[in-house]
Amino acid sequence: MDSSNISAKPLPPDRGFHRSQEFEPPATPRKPLPGWLALVVSLVVALHLFAIVIHALAANSGPWPTQFEIASPAEPPKFAEIIDNNLTLPWYLSPLRMTHNYHFNSNQTEAYAVYFEVRLKDANGKVIATLKYPEEGENAWVRHRQQLLAQSLFGDSPAQPPMVERLNPPKVPIWMPVEAESNQQKATYVLERIQEHKIPRDRPMFRPTEWSLAVAKSYVRYLCRHHGAVSGELIRHSREPVPAVPNPQVIAALPPDTFVEMVANFGEYRP
Amino acid sequence: MKINRPPSAAVDLRGPGGSLLVRFSSAWSRFWFEPRPAFSLHAIRVLTGVLLLVWLLPLAGHYHALFGLEGWFDREAYVETSQPQFQQDAPPVGWSLLYPIGMNPAALTVIYWGTIAVFLLFTLGICPRITGSLTWLMAVSHLANATNYEADYLLVILAFYLMIAYWLVGQWSRPLNPVERILGTSDGSVFSLFGRKSTDDETPRSYAANLFVRLLQVHVAVIMVTSALHKLQFGYWWGGVAFWFPLHPPFATTADSLRTSATVSERYLFFLTLIQYLVLAWQLAFPLFAWRKSFRWLLLGGAALGWLGTALVLKQPLFGPFFFIAFLSFLTPGEWQWVEGKVTSLSNGVAGWFRPNVNRKPKVRAEA
């Protein structure tokens, strides 16, 4: 697949990098590779690359639009999913930690901007420190990790009431709007745990992911240990991505919540 | 019956069958089993080692917070998120050498600086078989943290292939002593450059170096195409406005700032969408030009621009250097020979500054 075996004409000595003299055809090595070894290596290489390609194929795709006007991810091809879940991933790729399927999150450039702050409190409930992340003045590599942490607090999903009410309905965490603290620039929400059948049906409701809740609690625990606080209140700030506009006249037609900051209070957590 | 093999360094996998099988096996043999000078392996090792050091060193003051079990993601969180309801959202946890010592700050500090030392030794090429294995172990172990960054997995790919290559290099075709078979040879070390006169010295050719380069090439091509196809699952990539969003950070953009911004114009969107499509086309067409010498400018130029773009626009610090290093694997042996010549000249020049010149005659000023 490269031209290293093609002999070249003699080149002028002053040509640049990519015109360097071709590599001479190799002499016979002291110890050529035996056929059986090459066969074994070929098999190993083929299986290795097969595992990598199958893992990339076995990823969900989308979200794609559906007939219900809601975009939804699509399942991967069944053959890839079965081979990946049962064979290549658990027995080969996971031990080697080559588990990424190259569907990078950074490809999704239309992403919300997020930062968060934590209010640390003492035993009397008095705020002893308010910390904002990513931290100003921190080195770029650490700020990048803090930004990743902030992103992991996002990813809310729709919360829908059940079609049928259960006897002992579980409580689910829901973002409830706080009208008194909201205005044209800011929409404030607080996390409340309500029985699932009480989720409002007259407007779309959202809930944090279990992962973001776990991350929030863990980080508050860390800050409490680090600063000697008794409890912490994590507040997430986020904004929608700004749509591309071809001229200033279109700006007026943008949705009203385009430039509104969502302030979501995870509530006070006491480790 | 004795089979006469052709005088070629590559293994001949010719077997009974039609010409298609012969052509395929010959091409496969040339691609995977043509020994090449090991300089490419050593150069990529040095660059990878530097990248690994840059990856970890800035986190020195936050090591316990990021990787300890009393840090940002503590032991309680690991236990909680091992429950089934988290499997969809949580990143894969996997194994790590840091878990057993995650609660011990002193041990974590030792591990951190030990990791830095291992990365440094591997970069310099000291005992590469051992330090290569340790490098991979530590790179994988550091995937275990709450801020699981996807580009970290790319570093593990480099570390893995380098480990395999250094296990194998010289084992078959070179007469090594037992110590060299375990620790590795020193001819790939950074220090060996300073003793060489020129590239006329025989550079050992290695099957392992070729295997490493080819594995990295194919793996990177899979990554590029998969990532490009993933981008096409989003409407804004089709619309050409994918780069609009990172160039207009939401917290820094208001309706008023947009009204007065020069970026709100059809001319701006014309060039923005054109550039984005060129990027997408480059990525999709990657396997068609990456192996062609005549397109080297496209490969390395794209890598350089991509590095700038991912760092400055997308604010992703590791993608650019990873892909630049990985794309160097596409250089032919002849091109590496040119690079090796330049590096040898440079190292001899540097070594010459420190070497006393006993043959130098004192300058005599001409009298008027």
Contacts between the chains, C-beta under 8 A, distances in Angstrom:
chain1	res1	chain2	res2	distance
A	1	B	27	7.8
A	1	B	31	5.7
A	1	B	291	4.5
A	2	B	291	5.5
A	2	B	293	7.0
A	2	B	330	7.9
A	2	B	332	5.1
A	3	B	293	5.4
A	3	B	332	6.6
A	4	B	34	7.4
A	4	B	36	7.6
A	4	B	332	4.8
A	4	B	333	5.1
A	4	B	334	6.4
A	5	B	30	6.7
A	5	B	34	7.4
A	17	B	296	7.8
A	17	B	335	6.9
A	17	B	338	6.1
A	18	B	293	6.4
A	18	B	294	7.9
A	18	B	296	4.5
A	18	B	297	7.0
A	18	B	335	6.8
A	20	B	334	5.3
A	20	B	335	5.8
A	20	B	337	6.6
A	20	B	338	3.7
A	21	B	334	6.1
A	21	B	337	7.6
A	21	B	338	7.9
A	22	B	332	7.8
A	22	B	334	4.8
A	23	B	36	7.8
A	23	B	37	7.9
A	23	B	332	6.5
A	23	B	333	3.8
A	23	B	334	4.1
A	23	B	337	6.2
A	26	B	9	4.3
A	26	B	34	7.0
A	26	B	35	6.1
A	26	B	205	6.1
A	27	B	9	7.1
A	28	B	7	5.8
A	28	B	8	7.5
A	28	B	9	5.9
A	29	B	9	5.2
A	29	B	35	5.9
A	29	B	173	5.2
A	29	B	205	6.4
A	30	B	173	5.7
A	30	B	174	7.6
A	31	B	172	6.2
A	31	B	173	4.4
A	32	B	5	7.9
A	32	B	9	6.7
A	32	B	11	6.7
A	33	B	11	4.8
A	33	B	33	5.8
A	33	B	172	6.7
A	33	B	173	7.8
A	33	B	207	5.8
A	34	B	11	7.3
A	35	B	11	5.9
A	35	B	12	7.7
A	35	B	13	6.8
A	37	B	11	8.0
A	37	B	172	7.5
A	38	B	11	4.2
A	38	B	13	6.5
A	38	B	29	7.1
A	38	B	32	7.8
A	38	B	33	5.5
A	39	B	13	7.4
A	41	B	32	7.2
A	41	B	33	7.7
A	41	B	211	7.1
A	42	B	13	7.9
A	42	B	28	6.8
A	42	B	32	6.6
A	45	B	32	6.5
A	45	B	211	7.6
A	45	B	215	6.9
A	48	B	215	7.6
A	49	B	215	8.0
A	49	B	218	6.0
A	49	B	219	7.5
A	49	B	222	7.6
A	52	B	219	6.4
A	52	B	222	6.0
A	53	B	222	6.1
A	56	B	222	6.4
A	56	B	226	4.5
A	61	B	230	8.0
A	61	B	233	5.6
A	62	B	233	5.9
A	63	B	233	7.8
A	64	B	233	7.5
A	94	B	92	7.2
A	94	B	94	6.4
A	95	B	95	7.5
A	96	B	140	7.8
A	96	B	156	8.0
A	96	B	160	6.4
A	97	B	94	5.4
A	97	B	95	7.8
A	97	B	140	4.6
A	97	B	143	5.8
A	97	B	153	7.2
A	97	B	156	5.6
A	98	B	153	7.2
A	98	B	156	6.8
A	98	B	157	6.7
A	98	B	160	7.1
A	99	B	92	5.1
A	99	B	94	7.1
A	99	B	153	7.2
A	100	B	150	6.0
A	100	B	153	4.0
A	100	B	154	7.8
A	101	B	226	7.4
A	102	B	222	7.2
A	102	B	223	4.9
A	102	B	226	4.1
A	102	B	227	5.3
A	102	B	230	7.1
A	103	B	226	7.1
A	103	B	227	7.5
A	103	B	230	4.4
A	104	B	150	5.5
A	104	B	227	5.8
A	104	B	230	6.9
A	105	B	150	6.0
A	106	B	150	7.0
A	106	B	310	7.8
A	106	B	314	5.9
A	106	B	316	5.3
A	106	B	319	7.3
A	107	B	227	6.3
A	107	B	230	5.3
A	107	B	231	4.9
A	107	B	234	7.2
A	107	B	237	7.8
A	108	B	234	6.5
A	109	B	236	7.0
A	109	B	242	4.7
A	109	B	243	6.8
A	109	B	245	4.6
A	109	B	246	5.5
A	109	B	314	7.2
A	110	B	234	7.1
A	110	B	236	5.2
A	110	B	242	7.5
A	110	B	245	5.0
A	111	B	245	6.9
A	112	B	250	7.2
A	113	B	249	5.8
A	113	B	250	4.1
A	113	B	251	5.1
A	115	B	251	7.5
A	139	B	58	5.3
A	140	B	58	7.6
A	140	B	317	7.1
A	141	B	58	3.7
A	141	B	59	6.2
A	141	B	317	6.7
A	142	B	58	6.7
A	142	B	59	6.6
A	142	B	61	7.7
A	142	B	62	5.4
A	144	B	149	7.6
A	144	B	315	7.2
A	144	B	317	6.0
A	145	B	59	7.4
A	145	B	62	7.6
A	145	B	66	6.4
A	145	B	147	4.3
A	145	B	149	7.3
A	146	B	147	7.7
A	147	B	315	7.8
A	148	B	147	4.0
A	148	B	148	7.6
A	148	B	149	5.9
A	149	B	72	6.4
A	149	B	146	6.5
A	149	B	147	5.2
A	152	B	146	7.2
A	152	B	147	7.4
A	155	B	89	7.3
A	209	B	89	4.9
A	210	B	81	8.0
A	210	B	85	5.5
A	210	B	86	5.5
A	210	B	89	6.3
A	211	B	81	6.8
A	211	B	86	5.9
A	211	B	89	3.6
A	211	B	90	5.3
A	212	B	89	7.8
A	214	B	77	5.4
A	214	B	80	5.3
A	214	B	81	5.2
A	214	B	86	7.0
A	215	B	73	7.0
A	215	B	77	7.2
A	215	B	146	6.3
A	217	B	77	7.1
A	218	B	72	6.7
A	218	B	73	5.2
A	218	B	74	5.3
A	218	B	76	7.0
A	218	B	77	3.7
A	218	B	146	7.0
A	219	B	72	5.6
A	219	B	73	7.9
A	219	B	146	7.9
A	221	B	74	5.9
A	221	B	76	7.0
A	221	B	77	8.0
A	222	B	65	6.9
A	222	B	70	7.2
A	222	B	71	5.9
A	222	B	72	5.4
A	222	B	74	6.3
A	225	B	70	6.5
A	226	B	65	8.0
A	239	B	250	3.6
A	239	B	251	5.7
A	240	B	250	6.3
A	241	B	245	4.7
A	241	B	248	8.0
A	241	B	250	5.9
A	242	B	244	7.8
A	242	B	245	7.1
A	242	B	248	4.7
A	242	B	250	5.7
A	242	B	253	4.8
A	242	B	258	7.2
A	244	B	236	7.8
A	244	B	239	7.7
A	244	B	241	4.1
A	244	B	244	4.2
A	244	B	245	7.9
A	244	B	269	6.6
A	245	B	258	6.5
A	245	B	264	5.4
A	246	B	264	7.3
A	246	B	265	7.1
A	246	B	266	5.0
A	246	B	269	5.4
A	247	B	264	6.2
A	247	B	265	6.6
A	247	B	266	6.6
A	248	B	258	7.3
A	248	B	259	4.8
A	248	B	264	5.5
A	251	B	255	5.6
A	251	B	258	5.4
A	251	B	259	5.9
A	251	B	264	7.3
A	254	B	255	7.5
A	258	B	255	7.7
A	259	B	250	8.0
A	259	B	253	7.6
A	259	B	254	5.7
A	259	B	255	5.6
A	261	B	251	7.9
